[in-house]
Amino acid sequence: MTAETPAADFFARHRELLDRAVAAAAERDHWAPFNESPSTSVYGEEAPARGEEGFRALLGQDFALPGHPGDGTVAPREVSPYGLPLDVAYPKVTPDEAVATAKAAARVWRTTDPDVRAGIAAEILVRLNADVFRIAQAVHHTTGQAFVMAFQAGGAHAQDRGLEAVAYAWAEQKRHPAAARWSKPQRRGGPLTMDKTFTAVGRGVGLVVGCNTFPTWNAYPGLFASLVTGNPVVVKPHPRAVLPLALTVRTAREVLAEAGFDPNIVVLAAEAPGERNAAALATHPDVRIVDFTGSTEFGDWLEANARQAHVYTEKAGLNTIVLDATDDYRGVLRNLTFSLSLYSGQMCTTPQNLLVARDGFATDEGVKTPAEFAADLGAALDAFLGDPGRAAGTLGALVNDDVLKRVEEASALPGAVHPTRPVAHPEHSGAVLRTPAVALLDAAADRPVYTREWFGPVSFVIATDSTAHSLDVFRETVSAHGALTAAVYATSPEVVDAARDAALDAGVHLSENLTGGVFVNQSAAFSDFHGTSANPAATAALTDPAFVTGRFTVLQSRRHAPAVEHADA
């Protein structure tokens, strides 16, 4: 590409943003390039209405993707957890056709300068942010997230994470010079001199397998990391959450075409219910990168069977909290109440196992036994979710019947101290809302119960022999089954240190004494690492150098340097 091409213009336009993103990733301080507030003072008075109108205009229609491969359409039958049928049809493309089309489009892309690729990726993200209200509506109506959460997690925060991946991918490819002269002195004669060029080249077709609950937040890091490192990408959404990623793919294709590239560098692989094309795509010999968020069962299968690819997974885990002591008991309850309620616990970071010594833990309100703490937590949940408007805005809606079955099963356990109860949504009568269930378990007797993940609004207060035993249970269960988050409440520096050691042993991120406006299930782009490759819940962290370096290789070419001609004396 020449300096006059649109692709070069995109890099020039966004160079300051890219430089700031690289710096922010190194500094780890707060920086949010895309505003998380759905306020009209930020995005304009007409933005909310324009976004909703744009979303509703898509319903019941064929989704337009000009130049996309495929023959006919496929209708995944997306239905909003709030009762709205989407009835959108997408281009129908077979796994072989999707991969072949993406691979054919990538010949120029794979050797394009990383600056150009990063500029195009930044332009895609900026345009997605300009369309954030429509994307938020699509996330809201495919996941059941309350709208504000859908705007933040599915819109601005997902875009932040996407830019973070762009920054890492761009910086890692720039680590080495594009060209160098190598000169080795010799005893006799002049030095041996070589000219060398180094080109960062993508590994091949990338596959992004989307999830139902966070279709954009979990997909954007892999999508943009693969794009910037020179790989075409096939996006395979979850059948119940296609529209948010279809909007993303359309924007990406539009920017690529404007920049002079084949838009089929990004392909959408929507599927009908029951088709299960992810396995065929992931094991295709030309797919060299797989990004997956979802169940442990399929994630483990991918890691074992997609052997031709670098596989990045985020799976299930046992997010754990150890409670030893606190000087702000009400703050603990407030913080945990919100953490357990947010999006009905349908987050990979929601706490499940709360470990408390049988004799109780010290608080500013006296010693609290496991049973007393469980009862207080249930009462705090009832108080917090007592207002229907606040409950709906926090809980959102259950994403599918499997979550409902789990929370009802947990409510029927012998130790259930706070069974789930239904909540009526003030605007959507068809939405299924449930308050979190809390059960009291024993660390020894109930191990088969709490050592499986209960995805959804289910948490267990587990009685242990002591805080030391709690730390052992934490270390053992997370090492064996994985976790995305962990936390400790302690006033003793020695206990905090012991919790840190246990977290290092288990390979999980740790939060300490959260009682304010930061919650264990939140993750800030450019500062917090999400997931690790150090326990079974994931094979990568969002986002760090290891998340991007496996997506490209540096190839060199070398030649003898031309002889230097010396002028006559």
TAFEN-V376936 format. One record per backbone hydrogen bond with DSSP energy under -1.0 kcal/mol. CO is the residue of the C=O (numbers start at 0). NH is the residue of the N-H. Records with the same first field share a line. If there is no record, write none. Layout:
CO: NH, NH
This chain:
1: 4
4: 8
5: 9
6: 10
7: 11
8: 12
9: 13
13: 17
14: 18
15: 19
16: 20
17: 21
18: 22
19: 23
20: 24
21: 25
22: 26
23: 27
38: 41, 42
39: 43
45: 49
46: 50
47: 51
48: 52
49: 53
50: 54
51: 55
52: 56
54: 57
57: 60
60: 88
64: 67
71: 91
73: 89
77: 85
79: 82
83: 79
85: 59
88: 62
89: 73
91: 70
93: 97
94: 98
95: 99
96: 100
97: 101
98: 102
99: 103
100: 104
102: 105
105: 109
108: 111
112: 116
113: 117
114: 118
115: 119
116: 120
117: 121
118: 122
119: 123
120: 124
121: 125
122: 126
123: 127
124: 128
125: 129
128: 131
130: 134
131: 135
132: 136
133: 137
134: 138
135: 139
136: 140
138: 141, 142
139: 143
143: 396
145: 149
146: 150
147: 151
148: 152
150: 155
151: 156
154: 158
155: 159
156: 160
157: 161
158: 162
159: 163
160: 164
161: 165
162: 166
163: 167
164: 168
165: 169
166: 170
167: 171
168: 172
169: 173
177: 197
179: 195
181: 193
183: 191
191: 183
192: 560
193: 181
194: 558
195: 179
196: 556
198: 554
200: 552
204: 287, 288
205: 233
206: 290
207: 235
213: 217
215: 219
218: 222
219: 223
220: 224
221: 225
222: 226
223: 227
224: 228
225: 230
226: 229
231: 205
232: 266
233: 207
234: 268
235: 209
237: 240
241: 245
242: 246
243: 247
244: 248
245: 249
246: 250
247: 251
248: 252
249: 253
250: 254
251: 255
252: 256
253: 257
254: 258
255: 260
256: 259
261: 264
262: 265
264: 232
266: 234
271: 274
276: 280
277: 281
278: 282
280: 283
283: 286
285: 204
287: 309
288: 206
289: 311
290: 208
291: 313
294: 298
295: 299
296: 300
297: 301
298: 302
299: 303
300: 304
301: 305
304: 306
305: 308
309: 289
311: 291
312: 538
313: 293
318: 351, 352
319: 486
320: 354
321: 488
323: 361
327: 331
328: 332
329: 333
330: 334
331: 335
332: 336
333: 337
334: 338
335: 339
336: 340
337: 341
340: 343
341: 344
342: 345
344: 346, 455
346: 349
351: 459
352: 320
353: 461
354: 322
355: 463
356: 359
360: 367
361: 325
362: 365
367: 360
368: 372
369: 373
370: 374
371: 375
372: 376
373: 377
374: 378
375: 379
376: 380
377: 381
378: 382
379: 383
380: 384
386: 390
387: 391
388: 392
389: 393
390: 394
391: 395
393: 342
399: 403
400: 404
401: 405
402: 406
403: 407
404: 408
405: 409
406: 410
409: 412
412: 415
414: 439
417: 437
420: 434
427: 430
431: 397
432: 422
436: 458
437: 416, 417
438: 460
440: 462
441: 445
445: 448, 449
446: 450
455: 457
456: 436
458: 438
459: 353
460: 440
461: 355
462: 442
463: 357
465: 469
466: 470
467: 471
468: 472
469: 473
470: 474
471: 475
472: 476
473: 477
474: 478
475: 479
476: 480
477: 481
481: 317
484: 319
485: 510
486: 321
487: 512
488: 323, 324
491: 495
492: 496
493: 497
494: 498
495: 499
496: 500
497: 501
498: 502
499: 503
500: 504
501: 505
502: 506, 507
510: 487
518: 521
523: 526, 527
529: 541
534: 537
536: 314
541: 529
543: 546
544: 547, 548
547: 550
548: 551
550: 202
552: 200
554: 198
556: 196
558: 194
